[in-house]
Amino acid sequence: MTNQGNEVSKGQSDDVGLDARTAAQLLHESTKRARRQFDDAPPFLLVIGAVIFLSGFAIAWWSVRGQNPYTGPSGTALAVMYGGIVAWIVAVSTVVQRANKGVRGPSTRGRKFRGAYLIVIVAYSVFQGALYHAGASHAIVYGIFPTSAPWLFAGTVLITMGVVREELRTLVLGTGLVAVGLASAFAGPKVSWLVSGIGLCAVLIAMAAYQFARTRASGGVRVH
Amino acid sequence: MSVSTEELDPLIHVPARLRIMATLATLLEGDAVSFTRLQTMIDLTPGNLITHLRKLEDAGYIETDKSGGGTSSLTMVQLTLRGRQALRDYSTALRGLLDGV
């Protein structure tokens, strides 16, 4: 309950009715507050993610932009980029855990098997190794593949989840990631880093805007 | 200006129960929340919350599911489809009242 909501409710005995205006205000505030507390993708966290992805991939692009022949991003650039991404994932996990505390049902189903995502990460790395072993160029192994395959993988998973759960938001997010993956693949090994960063940033900003609009548009009755 | 509230569902039109219903309605259909989490969010004493939940459950607006026993017991609360519809009707009626002012 926001302070305003608390004030509204504290002024009323639990068994006494409300006047319409106070009831509307209470409904609006309670809905808004509950949405905020159950929200596992708060806009601020998505905006932070957008900045991290954009700057991380821009650093990687900066480290490869003058390379000829292409060898891939420097160790420092990769450390900064992946360090930022890992830190953001940890923050997201913490927020998701807090939002879903005490909640059970379709939206939290699959929590027990979340560790299975590790299989995808390992498979991705092994596949990258296989490409290298098969003689693929550095442009493919350290350029096109890491800037497109993860988003194609993740996008495919999200599209599937969106279809199964009938969640338009997840479906759109998955489609956005697939589009980023494809655009990166066509951009070439150097520019693909920048395209990935800009694309992911755009996807996360769009998600943040959606979440923000959803939280603001309370299901209750607005009181002006 | 005060508006007549006779058209509003008297079971929901009480501060605590309105807050409970609004909170539960933000969950996805089929999702349930633990009694403890709900109590923290609504800020009611356990006894008070139980009383209100019982009234809502008797009306078929919510469902509770208790598992385990003793100190490890866990009660989950969720809005039923009927409860969701009742809150929608309540919101519509409330909007109608305010628009008519």
Boltz contact constraints between the chains, C-beta under 6 A:
constraints:
  - contact:
      token1: [A, 9]
      token2: [B, 15]
      max_distance: 6.0
  - contact:
      token1: [A, 12]
      token2: [B, 15]
      max_distance: 6.0
  - contact:
      token1: [A, 14]
      token2: [B, 16]
      max_distance: 6.0
  - contact:
      token1: [A, 17]
      token2: [B, 13]
      max_distance: 6.0
  - contact:
      token1: [A, 19]
      token2: [B, 2]
      max_distance: 6.0
  - contact:
      token1: [A, 20]
      token2: [B, 3]
      max_distance: 6.0
  - contact:
      token1: [A, 20]
      token2: [B, 5]
      max_distance: 6.0
  - contact:
      token1: [A, 20]
      token2: [B, 94]
      max_distance: 6.0
  - contact:
      token1: [A, 20]
      token2: [B, 97]
      max_distance: 6.0
  - contact:
      token1: [A, 20]
      token2: [B, 98]
      max_distance: 6.0
  - contact:
      token1: [A, 24]
      token2: [B, 94]
      max_distance: 6.0
  - contact:
      token1: [A, 24]
      token2: [B, 98]
      max_distance: 6.0
  - contact:
      token1: [A, 26]
      token2: [B, 18]
      max_distance: 6.0
  - contact:
      token1: [A, 27]
      token2: [B, 18]
      max_distance: 6.0
  - contact:
      token1: [A, 27]
      token2: [B, 22]
      max_distance: 6.0
  - contact:
      token1: [A, 30]
      token2: [B, 19]
      max_distance: 6.0
  - contact:
      token1: [A, 30]
      token2: [B, 22]
      max_distance: 6.0
  - contact:
      token1: [A, 30]
      token2: [B, 23]
      max_distance: 6.0
  - contact:
      token1: [A, 31]
      token2: [B, 22]
      max_distance: 6.0
  - contact:
      token1: [A, 31]
      token2: [B, 26]
      max_distance: 6.0
  - contact:
      token1: [A, 34]
      token2: [B, 23]
      max_distance: 6.0
  - contact:
      token1: [A, 34]
      token2: [B, 26]
      max_distance: 6.0
  - contact:
      token1: [A, 35]
      token2: [B, 26]
      max_distance: 6.0
  - contact:
      token1: [A, 38]
      token2: [B, 26]
      max_distance: 6.0
  - contact:
      token1: [A, 102]
      token2: [B, 33]
      max_distance: 6.0
  - contact:
      token1: [A, 102]
      token2: [B, 34]
      max_distance: 6.0
  - contact:
      token1: [A, 102]
      token2: [B, 37]
      max_distance: 6.0
  - contact:
      token1: [A, 103]
      token2: [B, 31]
      max_distance: 6.0
  - contact:
      token1: [A, 103]
      token2: [B, 33]
      max_distance: 6.0
  - contact:
      token1: [A, 104]
      token2: [B, 32]
      max_distance: 6.0
  - contact:
      token1: [A, 105]
      token2: [B, 30]
      max_distance: 6.0
  - contact:
      token1: [A, 105]
      token2: [B, 31]
      max_distance: 6.0
  - contact:
      token1: [A, 105]
      token2: [B, 32]
      max_distance: 6.0
  - contact:
      token1: [A, 106]
      token2: [B, 30]
      max_distance: 6.0
  - contact:
      token1: [A, 107]
      token2: [B, 28]
      max_distance: 6.0
  - contact:
      token1: [A, 107]
      token2: [B, 31]
      max_distance: 6.0
  - contact:
      token1: [A, 221]
      token2: [B, 91]
      max_distance: 6.0
  - contact:
      token1: [A, 221]
      token2: [B, 94]
      max_distance: 6.0
  - contact:
      token1: [A, 221]
      token2: [B, 95]
      max_distance: 6.0
